[in-house]
Amino acid sequence: EQLQKDENNDEQLQKDENNDEQLQKEEKNDEQLQKDEKNEEQLQKDENNDEQLQKDENNEEQLQKDENNEQFQKDEKKEPPQKDENNEEQFQKDEKKEQLQKDENNDEQLSSEGRE
């Protein structure tokens, strides 16, 4: 009888030990699940942060474009209209001068090359 009791006791001890191991496994599993969940949350936060950064960057670019556009429009208003004939004549005179200067420089270049 005592032997039977001892045997039953041993079996119960073994069951308890197995139960403890199982409980530990489940506890570790729970911990891992919590870590995974936190990781997932952090990943989501990072993703949202990246999206926000992208939006901010796009906003910044748009602000810069708007600013440049505003400046361009201000500059356009400042410039006097240049549609009169005098301006056109002056432009043509300046172009002729420029061409003459180029021709002169070209002649000088050719004559200096000829000397060499």
C-alpha positions in Angstrom: 0.0 0.0 0.0 2.7 2.4 0.9 4.5 1.6 -2.3 1.4 2.3 -4.2 1.0 5.6 -2.4 4.7 6.5 -3.2 4.2 5.6 -6.8 1.1 7.7 -7.0 2.9 10.5 -5.3 5.8 10.2 -7.8 3.3 10.3 -10.6 1.7 13.4 -9.1 5.1 15.1 -8.7 5.9 14.3 -12.3 2.5 15.8 -13.4 3.1 18.9 -11.3 6.6 19.3 -12.8 5.2 18.9 -16.3 2.5 21.4 -15.4 5.1 23.9 -14.2 7.1 23.5 -17.4 4.0 24.1 -19.4 3.1 27.1 -17.4 6.6 28.5 -17.9 6.3 28.0 -21.7 3.0 29.7 -21.8 4.4 32.6 -19.7 7.3 32.9 -22.1 5.0 32.8 -25.0 2.8 35.5 -23.5 5.9 37.7 -23.0 7.0 37.1 -26.6 3.5 38.0 -27.8 3.6 41.2 -25.8 7.0 42.0 -27.3 5.7 41.3 -30.8 2.7 43.5 -30.2 4.9 46.4 -28.9 7.1 45.9 -32.0 4.1 46.1 -34.2 2.9 49.2 -32.5 6.4 50.8 -32.9 6.5 49.8 -36.5 3.1 51.5 -37.0 4.3 54.6 -35.3 7.5 54.7 -37.4 5.4 54.3 -40.5 3.1 57.1 -39.5 6.1 59.2 -38.6 7.6 58.5 -42.1 4.3 59.5 -43.7 4.2 62.7 -41.7 7.8 63.5 -42.5 7.0 63.0 -46.2 3.9 65.3 -45.9 6.0 67.9 -44.1 8.6 67.7 -46.8 6.0 68.1 -49.5 4.5 71.0 -47.7 7.9 72.7 -47.4 8.4 72.2 -51.1 5.0 73.6 -51.9 5.6 76.6 -49.6 8.9 77.2 -51.4 7.1 77.1 -54.8 4.4 79.4 -53.6 7.0 81.8 -52.2 8.9 81.7 -55.5 5.7 82.2 -57.5 4.8 85.2 -55.3 8.2 86.7 -55.8 8.0 86.1 -59.5 4.6 87.8 -59.7 6.0 90.8 -57.7 9.0 91.0 -60.0 6.7 90.9 -63.1 4.7 93.8 -61.7 7.8 95.8 -61.1 9.2 95.4 -64.6 8.1 98.2 -67.0 6.5 96.9 -70.2 9.2 96.7 -72.9 7.1 96.6 -75.9 7.8 100.0 -77.4 9.8 100.4 -80.6 12.7 102.2 -79.0 13.5 99.2 -77.0 13.3 97.0 -80.1 15.7 99.3 -81.9 18.0 99.4 -79.0 17.9 95.6 -78.8 18.9 95.3 -82.5 21.7 97.9 -82.1 23.0 96.0 -79.2 22.9 92.7 -81.1 24.8 94.3 -84.0 27.4 95.6 -81.6 27.8 92.2 -80.1 28.2 90.6 -83.5 30.8 93.1 -84.6 32.7 92.5 -81.3 32.6 88.7 -82.0 33.8 89.2 -85.6 36.6 91.5 -84.4 37.6 88.9 -81.7 37.5 86.2 -84.4 39.7 88.2 -86.7 42.2 88.8 -83.9 42.2 85.1 -83.1 42.8 84.2 -86.8 45.6 86.7 -87.2 47.3 85.6 -84.0 47.1 82.0 -85.0 48.5 82.9 -88.4 51.6 84.5 -86.7 52.2 81.4 -84.7 
